Amino acid sequence: MGFGGIGIPSLILILIIVILLFGTKRLRGMGSDLGSALKNFKKSVKDGTAEKNETDAEDDKVEDQSAKSVIEGEATEKDKDKV
């Protein structure tokens, strides 16, 4: 027995029915479309993690610069009462 009680003869019969319904040309097209979709998905996931890492690195740089800099300004009457 193969996959969950489905044997080799049953799989061959299912394959023949699918080929008769869709045809080899259409199946080939669907297979290539599926392959290119998976390839693009993997590429976008890889690019997304690389972009996230770059963004995190830029955020760290901004935080480091803001810790070293001094912001000057004037306080209004409201702000003076709070201090």
HELIX and SHEET records of a PDB file:
HELIX    1   1 ILE A    8  PHE A   22  1                                  15    
HELIX    2   2 THR A   24  LYS A   68  1                                  45    
HELIX    3   3 GLU A   77  LYS A   82  1                                   6    
END                                                                             
